[in-house]
Amino acid sequence: MASSLAAVILAAGFSSRMGAFKPLLPFGDSTVIEEVVRLFSKCGIRTIRVITGHNHHILEDVIRRCGAIPVFNPDYETGMLSSIQAGFRCMDANTDGAFLLPVDIPAIRQFTLQMLMDERKGHEDHIIMPCFQGFTGHPPLIPMTLKDQILALGPDQSLRDLFESDGVRIKTVDTFDRGILMDADDPDGYERIRKKKLGISFPERDECEEILNRFLSGKDHIKAHARQVATAAETIAAALPCILDPRLIVSAALLHDICRDQPQHAQKGAKLVRQFGFDRVADVISHHMDMPGSSPLDHSSEHLTEKEIVYFADKVCKQDRIDLNYHDRFAEKITQYPHKEHQITRRYEIARHIQTRIETLAGQPVDQILG
């Protein structure tokens, strides 16, 4: 349970490479420290300790205001290990494990922490370590059974020495979150995580690939189709004068068939992606087989949205290639499923209307847009 877990946030350093005090840098609609505390709070973590050192006098009130407890480390100048030990030293007997996160790694998704907590069930004596594309990142979830060993580490040692020692068991968790590897160690790093935060509601292309690999293992034909739909959707969107979000279009296109082999796969896929925290992506996925509205004429306005772009791109991709002859494919569907003729015809008419609007807005036919 999250109530038996804690979080140790390391915020005692000098921020020397940054040139500004990292915990109080702007991040999203607040500051870095507030964002990190909020992340753990949203996961139900109530015991949150922020280890302070340099500039502790200007940081501690902020920490208290956002619901965490500051813990001053008088030995912060000796390095990170002393702050880690200060954090674990103040944990009480009711705590079973603790996340450990440097404050300059704030662009982590809530679902990532939930994955680690879920993995801990049945592995309570393991260090639960997040990974992305084979690289381990932050925050590890460390069992309190290792508390004494952490406190016994000498000044010439690091936490890595403990992690690599005999008898310490580590369980890695493959995540869909590049943020576990991203820090604000310097101004360039800060700019990268700031941009990451702005787009955190959308999985990046390589994060989508990790999701595809997890849920479509051994189904390369579905993944190839998804990539082709993403390419087509991105190309169409780039040709239009509309204000569209390419991040939403690409991520929804890549993930639209994530549950392809299941009944009602559009709704099942949307539900799965919504669990990851990608609500807008899920909304587009839920409509890639059909569009809201009582008739195709409901879609005859000049306005185009990301939903319609992904819907149409899916219709002009046959497996892993562009094939604009979707007319014949719909006719084949009617032959195969005559009892669904009305539904299939409606979807075909919607695709036709979307194509007309694309060509009107782009000033060129779809076959030229897609090359």
PAZAVO-922983 format. One record per residue (C-alpha): residue in three letters; z, y, x. Coordinates in pm, 1 decimal, padded with zeros to 6 digits. Example, Ala and Ser with C-alpha at 12.3 -4.5 7.8 and 13.67 -1.06 7.14 Angstrom:
<sites>
@resn:ALA&up:00780.0&north:-00450.0&east:01230.0
@resn:SER&up:00714.0&north:-00106.0&east:01367.0
</sites>
This chain:
<sites>
@resn:MET&up:00000.0&north:00000.0&east:00000.0
@resn:ALA&up:-00074.8&north:00353.2&east:00115.1
@resn:SER&up:00288.2&north:00451.1&east:00048.6
@resn:SER&up:00401.2&north:00228.8&east:00337.2
@resn:LEU&up:00151.1&north:00387.4&east:00574.2
@resn:ALA&up:00174.5&north:00711.1&east:00768.4
@resn:ALA&up:-00054.7&north:00939.7&east:00964.0
@resn:VAL&up:00003.5&north:01087.7&east:01308.3
@resn:ILE&up:-00219.2&north:01387.6&east:01376.5
@resn:LEU&up:-00235.7&north:01504.2&east:01737.2
@resn:ALA&up:-00252.7&north:01884.7&east:01759.6
@resn:ALA&up:-00055.2&north:01965.2&east:02075.0
@resn:GLY&up:-00334.1&north:02030.4&east:02324.6
@resn:PHE&up:-00448.5&north:02351.4&east:02490.6
@resn:SER&up:-00802.1&north:02353.2&east:02339.8
@resn:SER&up:-00915.5&north:02467.9&east:02684.4
@resn:ARG&up:-01276.8&north:02347.6&east:02658.8
@resn:MET&up:-01314.6&north:02502.4&east:02314.8
@resn:GLY&up:-01194.4&north:02847.0&east:02415.4
@resn:ALA&up:-01024.0&north:02886.0&east:02076.6
@resn:PHE&up:-00728.8&north:02710.2&east:01914.2
@resn:LYS&up:-00890.8&north:02407.1&east:01750.2
@resn:PRO&up:-00640.2&north:02331.8&east:01471.1
@resn:LEU&up:-00693.2&north:02674.7&east:01314.7
@resn:LEU&up:-01071.8&north:02693.5&east:01347.7
@resn:PRO&up:-01254.0&north:02745.2&east:01015.4
@resn:PHE&up:-01370.3&north:02419.2&east:00863.8
@resn:GLY&up:-01522.6&north:02390.3&east:00520.4
@resn:ASP&up:-01320.1&north:02610.3&east:00289.3
@resn:SER&up:-01005.6&north:02595.3&east:00504.1
@resn:THR&up:-00912.0&north:02512.1&east:00863.7
@resn:VAL&up:-00942.2&north:02201.7&east:01076.9
@resn:ILE&up:-00574.5&north:02109.0&east:01044.8
@resn:GLU&up:-00571.4&north:02163.3&east:00669.6
@resn:GLU&up:-00881.5&north:01948.9&east:00627.3
@resn:VAL&up:-00732.3&north:01660.3&east:00825.4
@resn:VAL&up:-00403.8&north:01670.5&east:00634.2
@resn:ARG&up:-00595.8&north:01685.1&east:00305.4
@resn:LEU&up:-00801.0&north:01382.1&east:00408.2
@resn:PHE&up:-00493.8&north:01163.8&east:00444.9
@resn:SER&up:-00326.1&north:01307.7&east:00135.2
@resn:LYS&up:-00627.0&north:01214.1&east:-00077.9
@resn:CYS&up:-00584.8&north:00854.7&east:00037.7
@resn:GLY&up:-00226.6&north:00844.4&east:-00086.5
@resn:ILE&up:-00067.0&north:00886.2&east:00255.4
@resn:ARG&up:00257.2&north:01076.6&east:00200.4
@resn:THR&up:00413.5&north:01054.7&east:00546.7
@resn:ILE&up:00200.8&north:01286.1&east:00759.8
@resn:ARG&up:00332.2&north:01402.2&east:01095.7
@resn:VAL&up:00145.6&north:01664.5&east:01297.1
@resn:ILE&up:00241.9&north:01666.3&east:01663.9
@resn:THR&up:00246.2&north:02019.9&east:01798.6
@resn:GLY&up:00279.2&north:02171.8&east:02143.3
@resn:HIS&up:00064.4&north:02461.7&east:02258.4
@resn:ASN&up:00079.0&north:02746.2&east:02003.9
@resn:HIS&up:00322.6&north:02548.3&east:01789.8
@resn:HIS&up:00483.2&north:02870.6&east:01665.9
@resn:ILE&up:00164.0&north:02979.6&east:01486.9
@resn:LEU&up:00071.7&north:02632.9&east:01364.0
@resn:GLU&up:00388.4&north:02496.1&east:01209.6
@resn:ASP&up:00393.9&north:02715.9&east:00898.2
@resn:VAL&up:00035.5&north:02615.2&east:00820.9
@resn:ILE&up:00130.3&north:02249.5&east:00857.5
@resn:ARG&up:00421.7&north:02284.2&east:00616.9
@resn:ARG&up:00213.5&north:02472.5&east:00361.4
@resn:CYS&up:-00036.4&north:02188.7&east:00338.9
@resn:GLY&up:00235.3&north:01927.7&east:00284.2
@resn:ALA&up:00277.8&north:01773.7&east:00630.0
@resn:ILE&up:00569.1&north:01781.4&east:00874.2
@resn:PRO&up:00533.0&north:01938.3&east:01219.7
@resn:VAL&up:00689.2&north:01753.4&east:01512.4
@resn:PHE&up:00715.3&north:01954.7&east:01832.4
@resn:ASN&up:00648.2&north:01763.1&east:02153.6
@resn:PRO&up:00825.5&north:01944.8&east:02438.9
@resn:ASP&up:00631.7&north:01733.8&east:02690.0
@resn:TYR&up:00287.0&north:01818.5&east:02553.0
@resn:GLU&up:00171.4&north:01950.2&east:02890.7
@resn:THR&up:00192.8&north:01597.9&east:03033.9
@resn:GLY&up:-00094.8&north:01479.9&east:02815.7
@resn:MET&up:-00184.1&north:01301.6&east:02494.2
@resn:LEU&up:00030.6&north:00992.4&east:02546.9
@resn:SER&up:00351.3&north:01192.2&east:02514.4
@resn:SER&up:00229.9&north:01326.3&east:02178.8
@resn:ILE&up:00139.0&north:00977.8&east:02057.2
@resn:GLN&up:00485.3&north:00859.4&east:02153.6
@resn:ALA&up:00645.3&north:01158.1&east:01980.2
@resn:GLY&up:00460.4&north:01066.1&east:01664.0
@resn:PHE&up:00562.0&north:00701.8&east:01665.5
@resn:ARG&up:00917.5&north:00780.0&east:01770.2
@resn:CYS&up:00978.9&north:00969.3&east:01446.6
@resn:MET&up:00854.5&north:00690.9&east:01217.5
@resn:ASP&up:01124.9&north:00526.6&east:01006.9
@resn:ALA&up:01180.0&north:00161.4&east:00922.6
@resn:ASN&up:00995.1&north:00191.1&east:00590.0
@resn:THR&up:00664.9&north:00261.9&east:00764.5
@resn:ASP&up:00444.7&north:-00043.9&east:00819.4
@resn:GLY&up:00158.9&north:00123.3&east:01002.9
@resn:ALA&up:00016.4&north:00459.7&east:01101.1
@resn:PHE&up:-00325.1&north:00616.1&east:01137.8
@resn:LEU&up:-00365.9&north:00801.2&east:01466.7
@resn:LEU&up:-00610.7&north:01091.5&east:01468.4
@resn:PRO&up:-00669.6&north:01379.3&east:01709.9
@resn:VAL&up:-00701.5&north:01699.4&east:01509.6
@resn:ASP&up:-01047.6&north:01770.2&east:01651.7
@resn:ILE&up:-01202.3&north:01473.0&east:01466.8
@resn:PRO&up:-01196.5&north:01611.9&east:01111.3
@resn:ALA&up:-01537.4&north:01509.8&east:00971.0
@resn:ILE&up:-01431.8&north:01168.0&east:00842.7
@resn:ARG&up:-01490.5&north:01052.6&east:00487.4
@resn:GLN&up:-01212.6&north:00943.6&east:00257.1
@resn:PHE&up:-01386.6&north:00613.5&east:00183.8
@resn:THR&up:-01375.8&north:00528.7&east:00554.8
@resn:LEU&up:-00996.1&north:00540.9&east:00552.9
@resn:GLN&up:-00994.2&north:00331.7&east:00237.5
@resn:MET&up:-01207.4&north:00069.2&east:00413.5
@resn:LEU&up:-00949.8&north:00050.9&east:00692.6
@resn:MET&up:-00662.6&north:00018.2&east:00448.0
@resn:ASP&up:-00845.5&north:-00255.5&east:00257.7
@resn:GLU&up:-00916.6&north:-00444.2&east:00580.7
@resn:ARG&up:-00549.0&north:-00426.9&east:00674.5
@resn:LYS&up:-00461.7&north:-00657.1&east:00384.2
@resn:GLY&up:-00415.5&north:-00995.4&east:00545.3
@resn:HIS&up:-00430.6&north:-00841.7&east:00894.4
@resn:GLU&up:-00107.8&north:-00642.4&east:00889.7
@resn:ASP&up:-00027.7&north:-00726.9&east:01252.2
@resn:HIS&up:-00368.7&north:-00611.2&east:01378.2
@resn:ILE&up:-00488.3&north:-00273.2&east:01495.3
@resn:ILE&up:-00760.2&north:-00186.3&east:01243.9
@resn:MET&up:-01035.6&north:-00004.4&east:01430.2
@resn:PRO&up:-01334.5&north:00172.0&east:01268.6
@resn:CYS&up:-01680.9&north:00126.7&east:01419.6
@resn:PHE&up:-02017.9&north:00288.0&east:01370.7
@resn:GLN&up:-02331.8&north:00127.9&east:01513.2
@resn:GLY&up:-02118.6&north:-00084.1&east:01744.4
@resn:PHE&up:-01904.8&north:00200.9&east:01881.6
@resn:THR&up:-01534.3&north:00219.1&east:01804.6
@resn:GLY&up:-01397.0&north:00549.6&east:01683.0
@resn:HIS&up:-01105.9&north:00717.6&east:01507.7
@resn:PRO&up:-00864.1&north:00680.2&east:01346.2
@resn:PRO&up:-00720.4&north:00342.0&east:01442.7
@resn:LEU&up:-00461.8&north:00208.4&east:01198.8
@resn:ILE&up:-00177.8&north:00082.0&east:01416.4
@resn:PRO&up:00096.0&north:-00156.5&east:01295.3
@resn:MET&up:00455.4&north:-00052.2&east:01351.4
@resn:THR&up:00513.9&north:-00385.2&east:01522.9
@resn:LEU&up:00359.7&north:-00213.0&east:01827.0
@resn:LYS&up:00593.8&north:00085.1&east:01814.5
@resn:ASP&up:00823.3&north:-00034.1&east:02094.5
@resn:GLN&up:00527.3&north:-00116.9&east:02317.1
@resn:ILE&up:00380.3&north:00228.4&east:02259.0
@resn:LEU&up:00710.0&north:00393.9&east:02346.4
@resn:ALA&up:00737.4&north:00178.5&east:02661.0
@resn:LEU&up:00405.9&north:00299.8&east:02807.0
@resn:GLY&up:00452.4&north:00486.0&east:03134.6
@resn:PRO&up:00314.8&north:00830.7&east:03224.0
@resn:ASP&up:00035.0&north:00673.3&east:03427.5
@resn:GLN&up:-00081.0&north:00464.8&east:03130.0
@resn:SER&up:-00274.5&north:00533.0&east:02810.7
@resn:LEU&up:-00296.2&north:00381.6&east:02466.2
@resn:ARG&up:-00608.7&north:00200.0&east:02580.0
@resn:ASP&up:-00394.8&north:-00001.6&east:02821.1
@resn:LEU&up:-00197.0&north:-00130.2&east:02525.2
@resn:PHE&up:-00506.9&north:-00198.3&east:02317.2
@resn:GLU&up:-00653.9&north:-00406.9&east:02599.4
@resn:SER&up:-00335.6&north:-00598.9&east:02678.9
@resn:ASP&up:-00280.0&north:-00966.4&east:02601.6
@resn:GLY&up:-00134.4&north:-01042.7&east:02262.5
@resn:VAL&up:-00257.8&north:-00726.0&east:02093.1
@resn:ARG&up:-00499.1&north:-00813.0&east:01816.2
@resn:ILE&up:-00772.2&north:-00575.4&east:01701.6
@resn:LYS&up:-00980.6&north:-00604.9&east:01385.4
@resn:THR&up:-01291.8&north:-00389.1&east:01383.8
@resn:VAL&up:-01443.9&north:-00252.2&east:01063.8
@resn:ASP&up:-01809.6&north:-00154.9&east:01047.2
@resn:THR&up:-01824.1&north:00177.5&east:00864.1
@resn:PHE&up:-02104.4&north:00399.7&east:00734.6
@resn:ASP&up:-01950.7&north:00708.7&east:00890.6
@resn:ARG&up:-02079.9&north:00876.0&east:01205.3
@resn:GLY&up:-01790.5&north:01120.2&east:01172.7
@resn:ILE&up:-01553.7&north:00867.5&east:01332.2
@resn:LEU&up:-01734.6&north:00934.6&east:01662.9
@resn:MET&up:-01764.1&north:01313.9&east:01636.1
@resn:ASP&up:-01514.5&north:01555.4&east:01788.7
@resn:ALA&up:-01484.5&north:01930.2&east:01837.0
@resn:ASP&up:-01402.2&north:01910.5&east:02204.6
@resn:ASP&up:-01616.0&north:02214.8&east:02286.3
@resn:PRO&up:-01819.7&north:02479.3&east:02098.1
@resn:ASP&up:-02124.9&north:02252.8&east:02071.8
@resn:GLY&up:-01912.8&north:01971.4&east:01931.3
@resn:TYR&up:-01751.7&north:02209.1&east:01684.6
@resn:GLU&up:-02090.6&north:02323.2&east:01561.2
@resn:ARG&up:-02198.8&north:01960.5&east:01512.5
@resn:ILE&up:-01893.4&north:01866.7&east:01308.0
@resn:ARG&up:-01917.3&north:02189.1&east:01109.2
@resn:LYS&up:-02271.2&north:02092.6&east:01007.4
@resn:LYS&up:-02152.1&north:01739.0&east:00940.7
@resn:LYS&up:-01889.2&north:01873.5&east:00703.0
@resn:LEU&up:-02148.6&north:02078.0&east:00514.1
@resn:GLY&up:-02348.7&north:01761.1&east:00450.0
@resn:ILE&up:-02062.2&north:01515.4&east:00414.0
@resn:SER&up:-02155.2&north:01446.7&east:00049.6
@resn:PHE&up:-02480.1&north:01288.5&east:00169.2
@resn:PRO&up:-02510.0&north:00994.3&east:00407.3
@resn:GLU&up:-02733.6&north:01070.9&east:00703.2
@resn:ARG&up:-03035.1&north:00851.7&east:00768.3
@resn:ASP&up:-02857.6&north:00633.3&east:01024.9
@resn:GLU&up:-02557.6&north:00602.4&east:00792.7
@resn:CYS&up:-02792.0&north:00489.0&east:00515.9
@resn:GLU&up:-02933.1&north:00229.1&east:00752.9
@resn:GLU&up:-02582.4&north:00092.6&east:00810.2
@resn:ILE&up:-02532.0&north:00067.4&east:00434.2
@resn:LEU&up:-02866.0&north:-00110.4&east:00396.8
@resn:ASN&up:-02778.3&north:-00353.0&east:00673.8
@resn:ARG&up:-02444.8&north:-00429.7&east:00510.0
@resn:PHE&up:-02565.2&north:-00487.0&east:00156.0
@resn:LEU&up:-02922.8&north:-00602.8&east:00214.1
@resn:SER&up:-02873.0&north:-00833.6&east:00508.8
@resn:GLY&up:-03170.5&north:-01067.8&east:00538.2
@resn:LYS&up:-03370.7&north:-00870.5&east:00280.6
@resn:ASP&up:-03603.8&north:-00683.1&east:00509.0
@resn:HIS&up:-03870.3&north:-00642.9&east:00240.2
@resn:ILE&up:-03634.8&north:-00436.6&east:00023.5
@resn:LYS&up:-03528.6&north:-00225.7&east:00320.1
@resn:ALA&up:-03892.3&north:-00168.8&east:00419.4
@resn:HIS&up:-03972.3&north:-00053.9&east:00066.2
@resn:ALA&up:-03673.6&north:00182.1&east:00066.8
@resn:ARG&up:-03786.9&north:00341.5&east:00393.1
@resn:GLN&up:-04138.2&north:00390.1&east:00256.8
@resn:VAL&up:-04004.3&north:00550.5&east:-00060.8
@resn:ALA&up:-03792.0&north:00784.8&east:00151.7
@resn:THR&up:-04095.2&north:00885.3&east:00358.5
@resn:ALA&up:-04306.0&north:00944.3&east:00048.4
@resn:ALA&up:-04033.4&north:01141.5&east:-00128.6
@resn:GLU&up:-03968.4&north:01357.3&east:00176.5
@resn:THR&up:-04340.8&north:01427.6&east:00217.3
@resn:ILE&up:-04385.0&north:01522.8&east:-00147.6
@resn:ALA&up:-04079.9&north:01749.6&east:-00143.2
@resn:ALA&up:-04204.9&north:01928.3&east:00168.3
@resn:ALA&up:-04531.4&north:02012.3&east:-00010.2
@resn:LEU&up:-04358.7&north:02182.0&east:-00303.0
@resn:PRO&up:-04239.9&north:02542.3&east:-00339.1
@resn:CYS&up:-03929.5&north:02422.5&east:-00528.4
@resn:ILE&up:-03577.2&north:02453.5&east:-00391.0
@resn:LEU&up:-03492.8&north:02090.5&east:-00325.6
@resn:ASP&up:-03233.2&north:01930.8&east:-00099.6
@resn:PRO&up:-03408.4&north:01700.6&east:00149.2
@resn:ARG&up:-03076.6&north:01534.6&east:00240.5
@resn:LEU&up:-03025.5&north:01427.6&east:-00119.0
@resn:ILE&up:-03384.1&north:01312.3&east:-00156.5
@resn:VAL&up:-03391.7&north:01102.1&east:00160.1
@resn:SER&up:-03050.1&north:00942.4&east:00113.9
@resn:ALA&up:-03111.9&north:00858.1&east:-00252.4
@resn:ALA&up:-03455.5&north:00717.5&east:-00171.7
@resn:LEU&up:-03319.2&north:00501.2&east:00108.6
@resn:LEU&up:-03041.1&north:00363.3&east:-00110.8
@resn:HIS&up:-03216.1&north:00346.6&east:-00447.9
@resn:ASP&up:-03262.2&north:-00032.8&east:-00435.1
@resn:ILE&up:-02929.9&north:-00117.6&east:-00270.8
@resn:CYS&up:-02856.0&north:-00360.7&east:-00557.9
@resn:ARG&up:-03219.5&north:-00457.8&east:-00617.6
@resn:ASP&up:-03153.1&north:-00828.3&east:-00676.4
@resn:GLN&up:-02895.0&north:-00762.7&east:-00948.0
@resn:PRO&up:-02949.2&north:-00703.7&east:-01320.6
@resn:GLN&up:-02949.6&north:-00332.8&east:-01409.8
@resn:HIS&up:-02983.8&north:-00263.0&east:-01040.3
@resn:ALA&up:-03017.2&north:00114.3&east:-01076.6
@resn:GLN&up:-02680.2&north:00145.5&east:-01247.9
@resn:LYS&up:-02517.1&north:-00111.9&east:-01021.0
@resn:GLY&up:-02649.7&north:00069.6&east:-00714.5
@resn:ALA&up:-02530.2&north:00405.0&east:-00844.4
@resn:LYS&up:-02183.1&north:00263.3&east:-00907.0
@resn:LEU&up:-02165.5&north:00122.3&east:-00554.8
@resn:VAL&up:-02280.9&north:00443.8&east:-00388.8
@resn:ARG&up:-02040.9&north:00646.3&east:-00602.3
@resn:GLN&up:-01755.9&north:00439.3&east:-00457.7
@resn:PHE&up:-01855.1&north:00571.3&east:-00115.2
@resn:GLY&up:-01806.1&north:00927.7&east:-00239.3
@resn:PHE&up:-02176.9&north:01012.4&east:-00268.5
@resn:ASP&up:-02175.3&north:01125.3&east:-00632.2
@resn:ARG&up:-02496.1&north:01330.6&east:-00629.4
@resn:VAL&up:-02681.9&north:01053.3&east:-00449.6
@resn:ALA&up:-02555.1&north:00806.7&east:-00709.1
@resn:ASP&up:-02679.2&north:01030.4&east:-00988.8
@resn:VAL&up:-03033.5&north:01025.8&east:-00848.3
@resn:ILE&up:-03020.4&north:00649.2&east:-00793.9
@resn:SER&up:-02908.8&north:00589.9&east:-01152.1
@resn:HIS&up:-03231.6&north:00749.8&east:-01278.3
@resn:HIS&up:-03488.9&north:00600.9&east:-01043.2
@resn:MET&up:-03594.4&north:00342.0&east:-01302.3
@resn:ASP&up:-03585.0&north:00573.3&east:-01601.8
@resn:MET&up:-03529.0&north:00941.8&east:-01665.0
@resn:PRO&up:-03294.5&north:01098.1&east:-01921.4
@resn:GLY&up:-03453.9&north:01237.5&east:-02235.6
@resn:SER&up:-03588.3&north:01093.0&east:-02555.2
@resn:SER&up:-03957.0&north:01110.9&east:-02463.2
@resn:PRO&up:-04185.7&north:01182.8&east:-02167.3
@resn:LEU&up:-04249.2&north:01527.7&east:-02312.9
@resn:ASP&up:-03887.9&north:01615.6&east:-02231.1
@resn:HIS&up:-04005.5&north:01616.0&east:-01868.7
@resn:SER&up:-04306.7&north:01842.1&east:-01912.2
@resn:SER&up:-04150.6&north:02164.8&east:-01785.6
@resn:GLU&up:-04259.8&north:02303.4&east:-01452.7
@resn:HIS&up:-03918.2&north:02245.9&east:-01297.3
@resn:LEU&up:-03880.2&north:01952.7&east:-01060.3
@resn:THR&up:-03556.4&north:01802.8&east:-00933.1
@resn:GLU&up:-03462.1&north:01551.7&east:-00667.0
@resn:LYS&up:-03436.8&north:01285.9&east:-00939.9
@resn:GLU&up:-03800.1&north:01325.8&east:-01035.0
@resn:ILE&up:-03920.1&north:01324.1&east:-00674.5
@resn:VAL&up:-03743.2&north:00994.8&east:-00600.3
@resn:TYR&up:-03852.2&north:00848.6&east:-00934.8
@resn:PHE&up:-04217.0&north:00923.7&east:-00864.3
@resn:ALA&up:-04204.4&north:00821.1&east:-00497.1
@resn:ASP&up:-04072.1&north:00481.8&east:-00604.2
@resn:LYS&up:-04364.1&north:00439.4&east:-00842.0
@resn:VAL&up:-04630.3&north:00513.8&east:-00578.5
@resn:CYS&up:-04487.5&north:00272.3&east:-00321.5
@resn:LYS&up:-04585.0&north:-00091.2&east:-00351.6
@resn:GLN&up:-04355.4&north:-00284.8&east:-00124.1
@resn:ASP&up:-04379.2&north:-00107.4&east:00213.5
@resn:ARG&up:-04699.8&north:00089.7&east:00162.5
@resn:ILE&up:-04834.4&north:00379.0&east:-00041.3
@resn:ASP&up:-05040.4&north:00265.6&east:-00340.2
@resn:LEU&up:-05126.3&north:00536.1&east:-00591.2
@resn:ASN&up:-05267.3&north:00285.1&east:-00838.3
@resn:TYR&up:-04939.6&north:00261.4&east:-01026.6
@resn:HIS&up:-05139.0&north:00257.4&east:-01352.6
@resn:ASP&up:-05240.2&north:-00105.9&east:-01295.9
@resn:ARG&up:-04887.4&north:-00202.9&east:-01192.7
@resn:PHE&up:-04745.7&north:-00072.3&east:-01518.8
@resn:ALA&up:-05019.2&north:-00258.2&east:-01709.2
@resn:GLU&up:-04923.2&north:-00578.2&east:-01528.2
@resn:LYS&up:-04559.9&north:-00521.6&east:-01626.2
@resn:ILE&up:-04658.7&north:-00493.5&east:-01992.1
@resn:THR&up:-04848.1&north:-00822.6&east:-01963.8
@resn:GLN&up:-04545.3&north:-00988.4&east:-01805.4
@resn:TYR&up:-04290.6&north:-00836.7&east:-02043.9
@resn:PRO&up:-04466.8&north:-00760.3&east:-02374.4
@resn:HIS&up:-04133.4&north:-00723.3&east:-02555.4
@resn:LYS&up:-04061.2&north:-00422.2&east:-02329.0
@resn:GLU&up:-04395.3&north:-00249.0&east:-02383.4
@resn:HIS&up:-04243.3&north:00066.7&east:-02532.2
@resn:GLN&up:-03997.3&north:00108.0&east:-02245.6
@resn:ILE&up:-04258.2&north:00039.7&east:-01976.4
@resn:THR&up:-04509.6&north:00276.1&east:-02137.3
@resn:ARG&up:-04248.0&north:00548.0&east:-02153.0
@resn:ARG&up:-04176.5&north:00511.9&east:-01780.1
@resn:TYR&up:-04548.1&north:00524.5&east:-01705.4
@resn:GLU&up:-04590.7&north:00843.9&east:-01907.6
@resn:ILE&up:-04298.6&north:01004.0&east:-01724.6
@resn:ALA&up:-04461.5&north:00918.6&east:-01389.8
@resn:ARG&up:-04788.4&north:01074.0&east:-01508.0
@resn:HIS&up:-04615.8&north:01393.9&east:-01616.2
@resn:ILE&up:-04431.0&north:01418.9&east:-01285.7
@resn:GLN&up:-04755.3&north:01367.9&east:-01094.2
@resn:THR&up:-04921.0&north:01647.2&east:-01293.1
@resn:ARG&up:-04635.5&north:01884.0&east:-01217.3
@resn:ILE&up:-04636.0&north:01793.0&east:-00848.4
@resn:GLU&up:-05008.2&north:01857.6&east:-00819.0
@resn:THR&up:-04984.7&north:02184.3&east:-01012.9
@resn:LEU&up:-04700.7&north:02317.7&east:-00798.8
@resn:ALA&up:-04842.3&north:02191.0&east:-00468.9
@resn:GLY&up:-05196.6&north:02302.0&east:-00545.1
@resn:GLN&up:-05338.7&north:01971.3&east:-00426.3
@resn:PRO&up:-05363.2&north:01612.3&east:-00549.1
@resn:VAL&up:-05095.8&north:01360.3&east:-00462.0
@resn:ASP&up:-05334.7&north:01150.3&east:-00255.0
@resn:GLN&up:-05388.6&north:01447.5&east:-00022.8
@resn:ILE&up:-05015.4&north:01518.8&east:-00003.5
@resn:LEU&up:-04941.6&north:01161.3&east:00097.4
@resn:GLY&up:-05242.5&north:01137.8&east:00326.0
</sites>
